[in-house]
Amino acid sequence: MSGTIIKTGEIITKTAEKIMLNATNGDIILNAAKSVVISSDKEIVYNSYEAVEQEEKEDLLVKKVEGPTEVDVGKEYTFTAAEFSRKALPAELQNVKWAYQIDDGAIQYFNNPGKVIGGVVTKNIHIDENLWDNKTLKVYAYFQNPADDASVECEVKFVPIELLLIFYIDEDHKGNTLMAEVAQTRLKNIKNSDWYDSNIHKVHCPPIQSIDEIIKIVPKYYKKYGGKEKVVVKEIGVVSHSGGDGPISYETEIKICPIKDWPHQMDMCGWEQIELTWAKEDPICVFYGCNSGRKNNGFAMRISKLSNFRDVEVWGQSTSSFPSFYPDYRVTSLARSMGTGWDIRGHSYLVGGDGGKGWDATSYKPNKDTLDEETLKKDFPKANPMNCYKNGTHVRETHQGYFNDHRK
């Protein structure tokens, strides 16, 4: 290190027990306009120059890197070079470099440095979405070369997009608007659920004219959100008229695996063609139409046996289904009974019910969409339960409010 020391002032005083001036490669010049005074209580000694041994500094190394042990793809994390082999000057800390290793690949180097804060150096690192299929990320801080003992290894966690697709039959047929509103009610209930995360859960209500459109539509949503490898299905719903062989599209004939002599329902060979990669936690498939969940080898039970519905809870109606403001009681209005008013007020559900109970279910109260539990229990018929199947086994029998209720 070289440089010039300049002291300027009217009077400069230095006091110490011992003062030594060394010029290791030059002269010491005392220059005064008047006098240079050298005084001593003992003697003034003049000797030849003796070289001063330079104090050797210990190499500066990063000894410890701190950071998370798990990182999520798409998020940013802070890593810290927290300990060093000796006390480091701020200028030395500016020389800390950073590098990383993905799985067992080659070490790669960051171009930009970290930030010196106090006696440590921090670096913010964004976990790129391209790391979704990698397992580990190792981050190094160093002065000369990256070393494993000055690194932190993180497990790379990828949270896939979870699709919730509520299909509804959209054709010029009685109840068309009802189908759309039932799907919209489910969408709203999902988005108001305490588990819903807009960054993870993507909810859509695709209209269809024939049931086999589902086969072609599902892959389009995989593509929309980055590809099948990055997307799983949390829920499939089908809002439609239905029967013992599943959902019905009355006006549009099915081209892929139609039921023999009745091309308005899709046979099992069509349902098993749907490309479905299900979410690991609590995936469901719900058929809201009439008689879709009858026991004794009914439609929902048969669907639950298909390989592409393995470990999925498949729900269906145990009886005919009717419109209602509530998922657990059958409550309707005079306007709705006449086929209008679905999109004007309240929520819309298709719930199980018995024939001939339409008048019992009709409410003339102005607040029919906000009735309390006591009034519902006293004045209106309970909804018939839905049946739930998993891998061909009947696992649950309860009303739709179990998973779909705007009051929760």
N, C-alpha and C positions, 0 to 999 in steps of 0.2 A: 504494500500500500504506500502511495506517495502523495505529497501535498505540501501546502505551505501554511504555517501558523503565523498569523499576524495579530499582535496585541497592540491596541491603540488606546491612549488615554492620558490624562494629565499625570496621574499617579497610578501605577499598577503595583500591587503588593502581593507577594506569595509567601505564605508562612507554612512551614511543615517541619517535622522532625528531621527529615532528610529529603533533599531535592537533587535529582540527577537529570542532566541533560545529555542525551546521546544523539549524535548525528552519525548514522551508520553508513552513509554514503555521501558525505559532503562536509561542509564547514559549519561551525557555530561562530557567528559574527556578532560581536558586541560593538555597537556603533552609537556614540553619544556626541551631542553638539558641545558639551562641556567636559565633564569628567566621567571616567569609568572607575568606580571605587570598588576594590576587592578587599574585604576585611576578614580577619580571623582571630579568634581568641588564642589559637595555638600557632599553626604554621600554614603557610600557603605552599602546596606541593605541586610541582610541574612534572608530569610523567608522559610517556609515549602513549599513543592511542591503543586501547584494548578493545577488541571486538566484543560486542554484547551478543550473547546467545539469544536468538529469537525464541520466544515461548511457542512451542508447537501446540496447535489447537486440535482437540479430538474431533474426528470426523463426525459430522452431524447426520444422524439417521432418524427416520420415523420409527418409533417403537410400538405404537398402538394406533389402530384405526377403529373408530366407533361408527356404528350405523345399524339399520334394521336388519333382522335375520330373515324377514319375509317381506317381499315387495309385490305389489299388484301391478299388472300391466296397465299402462296408461296414466299412472300417478307419478308424482315427484317426491323424492326423499332427500334428506340431508345426511351427508357423511362427514366425519370429522377426523383429521389428523390430530390426535389428542395428546400424545406423549412423544418425547424426543430423547435421544441419547444424552443430551446435555442441554443446558439453558440456551435457547436460540434467540438471536437478535431479530427484531421485526423485519429487517432487510433480508435476513437469511430465510425467514418463513415465506417470503415472497417467492422463493425458489422451489417450494413444494410442487411436485408434479403428480398427475393422477392418471390412472390406467384402469382397464377392466378386462375381464375374461368371461365369456359366455360358455357355459358347460365346460367341455375340455378343449375348446378352441384356442386359437392363438391370442396372446395378450394384445390388446388394442389400446391406443393412447388418446387421451383427451388433449385437444389443442389449447383450450383455455384453462387458466389456473383457477385455484379456489380463492377464498376470501379470508384474509387474516383478521381474526377477531380476538383481541387480547393475546394470549399465548398459544392459540390453536389456529388451525386452518380448516375451514369448512368448504364443502362443495355440494351444490344442489344438482341432483341427477334425475332426469326424467326417464322412466322405464318405457321404452318405445313399445308400441303395440305389436311390432314384428317379433317380439320376444314371447308371444303367447304360447308357442309350442316348445320353449326351452325350459330347462329344469332349474339351473343355478346361474347366479351372477356373482362374480367376485370383483371387489373394488379395491384397488391399491392406492396408497399414498407413498411417495418416495422422493429422494433427492437425486440419486444416481440411477438405480435400477429397481424395478418392482421386485418385492420379495413376499413370500407367503406369510411370514411372521409380521408383516405390516399391511394386512389386508383384512377385509371382512367378507364372508360368504353369505349370500342371501338365497333363500328359496324363492323362485319365481312363481307367483300364483296368477292364474288366469281365470277370471270370472266371465263365463260366456254370457252372451245376450240370451234372455229367456223370452220366447215368443208365447203370446196368448192370443189365439185366433178364434174369434166367435163368428162363425159363418151363419148367414141367414138367407133363406129363400126369398128372392126378390123377383116376383113375377105378378102379373095382373090376375090376382086371385084373391078371394075373400081372406082377410087377415094379413094382407101384405104389409100394411103399415105396422100392425101389431108385431110382426116378426122383427122388423127393424128396431122397434122401440124396446123389445125384450133384449135384443143384442146390445143396444145402447145402455140399458140399465145395468147389464152385467159389466160392460166396460167401465161405467162410472163407479160401480161397487169395487171393482178391482183397483182402480186408481185411488179410491178412498180407504183402502185397506192399510193396516199398520205395517204390513210386510212389503208394500209396493215401493220400489225404487225406480224412478224414471230413467236412471242411467243403465239399469239392468233389464227391467221389464218393458217389453214393447207390445202394446195391446192394439189389435186391429179388428174391425168388424167387416170382413169382405162379403159383399153381396154375391150370391150365385143364382143361376137359373136352373142348373142341373147338379145333382149331387157329385157326379164324377169330376166336376171342376176342381174339387178339393185336391185331387191327385196332382194337378198341374200348378195350383196356386201355392201350395206349401213350399216347394223349392224356390219360388220367386222371392219369398220372404227370407229364406236362407241367404240368397244372393244379395238382397237389399241390405242385410246387416253384416256382410263380410264373408259369407261362405258357410257351408254346412259345418266345417270344422270349428267355427267360432259361435255357433248358434245352437240352442237346444229348445225343445218345446215344453213349456210349462202347462199349457192348457189348450185343448181343442173343444169348442162347443159348436153344436149344430142346432139352430132354431128353425123349426119347420113343422109342417104337418108330418105325421109319422104313422107307422103301423107295426105289425109284427115283424116285418123285415126291414125296419128302419125308416129313415127320413124319405119324404116323398117330394118330388117336383112334378106337379100335375101337368104343366103346359110344355115342358121341355123334356124330350126323351134323352135318356142316358145312353151314351155310346160305349163306355167302358164297363164291361161286365154287368149288363142290365139283368134284372130278374127275368127269367123266361116267361114270355107271354105278358109281361107287365114292365115295360121299359121306363118306368118312372121311379123305380127303386134300384139301388145298386147291390149286387150280390156280394158275398164275402170275398170273392176273387178280386173285386175292385178295392174294397177296403184294405186288403193286405198289400196293395200296391202303393199306398201312401208312404212316402219316405219320412219316417219319424225318428228323430234322435231326442229322447225325452230327458228332461231335467232329472237330477238325482233325487231331489227332495219333493215329495208330494205332487207328482204330475197327475192331472185328471183329464178325463174326456167326458163330456156331458151331452146327452141327447134330450132335448126339451119336449119333443113331440109326443103324441099319444102312444101309450102302450109300448114304448121303446125299451122299457126295463122290466117286462114281465118275467116272472120266475119260470122254472121248468124249460130251460134252454131258450130263453127269449133273446131278443136281438142284442142287448147290451152284454149279456153273459157270453154270447158267441163272439162278439167283438173282443172281449177281454181275453179270450183264448188265443187270439192271433199273435204271432211272434213280434209284430211291430207295435203291439200294445202290451207287451210283457211288463209286469210290475206297475201298471197304470190302473188307477181307480176309474172304472167306467160306470157312469150313472145313466139311469133311464127312468121313465115314468112307469109306475106300477099300474096305472089306469089311464083313461082319457085325461087330457090336460085342457085347462081353461085359463083365460086371462084373469089376472088379479093385480091389485095394488101391492100385495104383500106376498112373501115367499112361503109363509106357513099357514095362512088363512086364505080362503077364497072370497075376495071382495072385489066387486066391480061396480060400475055405474050404469045408469040407463043408457047414456050415450054410447058407452063402450059395448053394451049388449047389442046395440044397433049397428056396431061396426065402425064407429067414429070416435074421435077424441083421444086417440092413443098418444098423440104427440103434444097434447095441450097441457096436461097437468099430471103430476104424480109419477110413480115408477110403474114399470110393466114387467110382470112375471107370467110364465106359463106354469101352472101348478096342477097337481093331480086332483080330480074331483069326480063326483058321481053325476050321472045324467039326471035331469029333472030338478036340479038344485039351483038353477039360475036365479029364480026369484029370491031364494034364501040368501044368495050371495050379493044381491043388489043393494047398494047403500044409497040413501037419499040425503045423507048428512053432508053439509057443506065442507066438512073437514075430512072427507072419506079417505084421504091419503095420509092423514096424521092421527089415526085412531089409536087410543091406548090399548094395552094388552087386555085389560078387563073388558072393554067394549068388544074387542075382537072375539074374545073367548065366549062372551055372552050372546052376541048377535049374529055371528057368521060361522059357516061350516069350516072345520079344519081341512087343510089341504091333505089329500092322500099322499102317503110317503113315496119318495123315490127309492129305487133299489140301486145298490152299489156293488159292483163285482170286481174282483181282482184275480187274474189268471184262472178264470172260470169258477171262482169260489164266491159265494154271496157273503160279503163282509159287513154290510151296513144297510139299514132301512130307516130312513128319517126324512124330514121335510127338506126342501131346497135351501132353507135358511141356514143349514149346516155350513154351507160354503158361500152363499150368495144372499146377502141381506143388507139393504141400505141403512138399516138402523145400527149396524155394528161399526 
